[in-house]
């Protein structure tokens, strides 16, 4: 009997491999992101199910195919872009999961998680959000800060506070254990009211 989860993982990672953005070693950036997401889901949720691990790998599924520049500038354009990505990624994940032979009821549930439906109320959706926030704090916030060096300190603090509000208590615990660069660590402390 074929391992439908392994087949789904191969299909998802094959889609990730088409990401034109590459590391210096030539690895698709989406594959790196998927590995980080899955690793964090494994820490956020004890004994994460195969379905949740697959959902974690779909967090940015083919995100590269819809550049931010295809939507208007500003907050409304950004939020519209993100919302469209959630649907696109969920639909694509659903398609690949069914193609792999994952039962429809499981593919449906995974698509709900990937679409970010039920944040704070759906444990699968929350686990993905926690993992995404932890990837951001561990791997992306420093580059984000450098890219937006023109932002005032208060804006970074606000971004961290918004990120923190989306996270579960377990994710907060894990985030507090991160070894952050001093400047980022100071911003996190300020955002949490510890400075």
One Martini backbone bead per residue (centre of mass of N, CA, C, O) as a GRO file, in nm:
protein
  195
    1UNK     BB    1   0.095   0.037   0.025
    2UNK     BB    2   0.091   0.356  -0.017
    3UNK     BB    3   0.247   0.655   0.092
    4UNK     BB    4   0.067   0.939   0.081
    5UNK     BB    5   0.248   1.134   0.246
    6UNK     BB    6   0.507   1.098   0.082
    7UNK     BB    7   0.387   1.182  -0.186
    8UNK     BB    8   0.294   1.463  -0.098
    9UNK     BB    9   0.570   1.568  -0.023
   10UNK     BB   10   0.694   1.545  -0.304
   11UNK     BB   11   0.494   1.735  -0.446
   12UNK     BB   12   0.544   1.982  -0.272
   13UNK     BB   13   0.858   1.997  -0.315
   14UNK     BB   14   0.842   2.026  -0.618
   15UNK     BB   15   0.701   2.299  -0.608
   16UNK     BB   16   0.921   2.444  -0.444
   17UNK     BB   17   1.161   2.399  -0.654
   18UNK     BB   18   1.047   2.643  -0.849
   19UNK     BB   19   1.181   2.849  -0.697
   20UNK     BB   20   1.387   3.113  -0.798
   21UNK     BB   21   1.476   3.140  -0.517
   22UNK     BB   22   1.813   3.120  -0.388
   23UNK     BB   23   2.062   2.993  -0.249
   24UNK     BB   24   2.400   2.975  -0.266
   25UNK     BB   25   2.352   2.646  -0.305
   26UNK     BB   26   2.063   2.623  -0.483
   27UNK     BB   27   1.823   2.637  -0.295
   28UNK     BB   28   1.507   2.660  -0.248
   29UNK     BB   29   1.351   2.875  -0.040
   30UNK     BB   30   1.088   2.710   0.012
   31UNK     BB   31   1.231   2.461   0.132
   32UNK     BB   32   1.347   2.598   0.377
   33UNK     BB   33   1.080   2.696   0.492
   34UNK     BB   34   0.945   2.418   0.521
   35UNK     BB   35   1.150   2.304   0.721
   36UNK     BB   36   1.102   2.518   0.941
   37UNK     BB   37   0.804   2.471   0.985
   38UNK     BB   38   0.818   2.171   1.061
   39UNK     BB   39   1.009   2.202   1.300
   40UNK     BB   40   0.818   2.385   1.468
   41UNK     BB   41   0.572   2.203   1.482
   42UNK     BB   42   0.726   1.979   1.642
   43UNK     BB   43   0.751   2.182   1.897
   44UNK     BB   44   0.457   2.283   1.943
   45UNK     BB   45   0.370   1.977   1.877
   46UNK     BB   46   0.303   1.691   2.010
   47UNK     BB   47   0.294   1.464   1.790
   48UNK     BB   48   0.274   1.538   1.502
   49UNK     BB   49   0.100   1.499   1.238
   50UNK     BB   50   0.117   1.434   0.909
   51UNK     BB   51  -0.084   1.658   0.834
   52UNK     BB   52   0.059   1.894   0.981
   53UNK     BB   53   0.329   1.867   0.833
   54UNK     BB   54   0.215   1.924   0.553
   55UNK     BB   55   0.095   2.200   0.617
   56UNK     BB   56   0.365   2.334   0.686
   57UNK     BB   57   0.478   2.297   0.388
   58UNK     BB   58   0.227   2.496   0.272
   59UNK     BB   59   0.252   2.793   0.372
   60UNK     BB   60   0.434   2.882   0.082
   61UNK     BB   61   0.289   2.773  -0.163
   62UNK     BB   62   0.382   2.936  -0.438
   63UNK     BB   63   0.432   3.241  -0.357
   64UNK     BB   64   0.620   3.341  -0.590
   65UNK     BB   65   0.372   3.360  -0.808
   66UNK     BB   66   0.280   3.619  -0.609
   67UNK     BB   67   0.369   3.912  -0.611
   68UNK     BB   68   0.345   4.195  -0.428
   69UNK     BB   69   0.345   4.389  -0.691
   70UNK     BB   70   0.041   4.286  -0.783
   71UNK     BB   71  -0.025   4.490  -0.559
   72UNK     BB   72  -0.098   4.739  -0.385
   73UNK     BB   73   0.004   4.962  -0.196
   74UNK     BB   74  -0.005   4.915   0.125
   75UNK     BB   75  -0.207   4.775   0.359
   76UNK     BB   76  -0.443   4.680   0.181
   77UNK     BB   77  -0.269   4.539  -0.034
   78UNK     BB   78  -0.128   4.346   0.159
   79UNK     BB   79  -0.384   4.203   0.276
   80UNK     BB   80  -0.492   4.108   0.002
   81UNK     BB   81  -0.251   3.937  -0.074
   82UNK     BB   82  -0.255   3.744   0.168
   83UNK     BB   83  -0.543   3.636   0.129
   84UNK     BB   84  -0.489   3.518  -0.154
   85UNK     BB   85  -0.269   3.321  -0.064
   86UNK     BB   86  -0.426   3.142   0.127
   87UNK     BB   87  -0.612   3.030  -0.093
   88UNK     BB   88  -0.405   2.932  -0.299
   89UNK     BB   89  -0.250   2.741  -0.108
   90UNK     BB   90  -0.492   2.567  -0.025
   91UNK     BB   91  -0.575   2.473  -0.309
   92UNK     BB   92  -0.301   2.345  -0.386
   93UNK     BB   93  -0.279   2.150  -0.154
   94UNK     BB   94  -0.537   1.994  -0.212
   95UNK     BB   95  -0.455   1.896  -0.491
   96UNK     BB   96  -0.196   1.738  -0.407
   97UNK     BB   97  -0.323   1.551  -0.198
   98UNK     BB   98  -0.521   1.409  -0.387
   99UNK     BB   99  -0.306   1.312  -0.589
  100UNK     BB  100  -0.166   1.128  -0.356
  101UNK     BB  101  -0.429   1.002  -0.177
  102UNK     BB  102  -0.549   1.173   0.019
  103UNK     BB  103  -0.800   1.205   0.200
  104UNK     BB  104  -1.045   1.435   0.168
  105UNK     BB  105  -1.087   1.505   0.471
  106UNK     BB  106  -0.784   1.579   0.512
  107UNK     BB  107  -0.748   1.786   0.286
  108UNK     BB  108  -0.959   1.980   0.397
  109UNK     BB  109  -0.821   2.037   0.671
  110UNK     BB  110  -0.553   2.141   0.563
  111UNK     BB  111  -0.676   2.378   0.402
  112UNK     BB  112  -0.778   2.529   0.649
  113UNK     BB  113  -0.504   2.580   0.778
  114UNK     BB  114  -0.367   2.724   0.531
  115UNK     BB  115  -0.604   2.955   0.523
  116UNK     BB  116  -0.637   3.058   0.833
  117UNK     BB  117  -0.872   2.921   0.963
  118UNK     BB  118  -0.937   2.965   1.298
  119UNK     BB  119  -0.786   3.149   1.461
  120UNK     BB  120  -0.760   3.037   1.804
  121UNK     BB  121  -0.966   2.769   1.744
  122UNK     BB  122  -0.773   2.609   1.554
  123UNK     BB  123  -0.513   2.406   1.614
  124UNK     BB  124  -0.385   2.388   1.329
  125UNK     BB  125  -0.377   2.686   1.261
  126UNK     BB  126  -0.215   2.771   1.514
  127UNK     BB  127   0.038   2.603   1.460
  128UNK     BB  128   0.113   2.750   1.198
  129UNK     BB  129   0.132   3.033   1.317
  130UNK     BB  130   0.349   2.974   1.521
  131UNK     BB  131   0.564   2.882   1.321
  132UNK     BB  132   0.573   3.143   1.152
  133UNK     BB  133   0.658   3.329   1.386
  134UNK     BB  134   0.922   3.174   1.455
  135UNK     BB  135   1.057   3.206   1.185
  136UNK     BB  136   1.061   3.510   1.188
  137UNK     BB  137   1.227   3.547   1.453
  138UNK     BB  138   1.474   3.357   1.376
  139UNK     BB  139   1.514   3.426   1.033
  140UNK     BB  140   1.375   3.735   0.940
  141UNK     BB  141   1.385   4.001   1.115
  142UNK     BB  142   1.667   4.107   1.052
  143UNK     BB  143   1.625   4.152   0.746
  144UNK     BB  144   1.374   4.327   0.776
  145UNK     BB  145   1.512   4.555   0.934
  146UNK     BB  146   1.723   4.622   0.714
  147UNK     BB  147   1.510   4.682   0.486
  148UNK     BB  148   1.363   4.885   0.728
  149UNK     BB  149   1.553   5.126   0.845
  150UNK     BB  150   1.328   5.366   0.830
  151UNK     BB  151   1.200   5.263   1.065
  152UNK     BB  152   1.078   5.306   1.352
  153UNK     BB  153   1.098   5.155   1.650
  154UNK     BB  154   0.787   5.144   1.702
  155UNK     BB  155   0.719   4.967   1.455
  156UNK     BB  156   0.869   4.713   1.546
  157UNK     BB  157   0.718   4.679   1.807
  158UNK     BB  158   0.440   4.646   1.677
  159UNK     BB  159   0.507   4.394   1.511
  160UNK     BB  160   0.577   4.215   1.753
  161UNK     BB  161   0.307   4.243   1.900
  162UNK     BB  162   0.136   4.120   1.672
  163UNK     BB  163   0.280   3.853   1.666
  164UNK     BB  164   0.233   3.773   1.964
  165UNK     BB  165  -0.087   3.770   1.953
  166UNK     BB  166  -0.089   3.509   1.749
  167UNK     BB  167   0.021   3.345   1.982
  168UNK     BB  168   0.082   3.096   2.184
  169UNK     BB  169   0.203   3.001   2.482
  170UNK     BB  170   0.403   2.797   2.359
  171UNK     BB  171   0.532   2.998   2.159
  172UNK     BB  172   0.632   3.195   2.370
  173UNK     BB  173   0.825   3.002   2.509
  174UNK     BB  174   1.000   2.950   2.257
  175UNK     BB  175   1.074   3.247   2.192
  176UNK     BB  176   1.226   3.302   2.468
  177UNK     BB  177   1.460   3.080   2.366
  178UNK     BB  178   1.584   3.256   2.171
  179UNK     BB  179   1.881   3.347   1.981
  180UNK     BB  180   1.912   3.674   1.958
  181UNK     BB  181   1.997   3.948   1.849
  182UNK     BB  182   2.041   4.221   2.039
  183UNK     BB  183   1.853   4.419   1.883
  184UNK     BB  184   1.610   4.223   1.873
  185UNK     BB  185   1.589   4.157   2.172
  186UNK     BB  186   1.526   4.450   2.257
  187UNK     BB  187   1.260   4.471   2.098
  188UNK     BB  188   1.115   4.241   2.238
  189UNK     BB  189   1.129   4.354   2.524
  190UNK     BB  190   0.979   4.613   2.458
  191UNK     BB  191   0.719   4.475   2.348
  192UNK     BB  192   0.681   4.319   2.643
  193UNK     BB  193   0.767   4.536   2.876
  194UNK     BB  194   1.093   4.484   2.974
  195UNK     BB  195   1.204   4.806   2.889
   0.00000   0.00000   0.00000
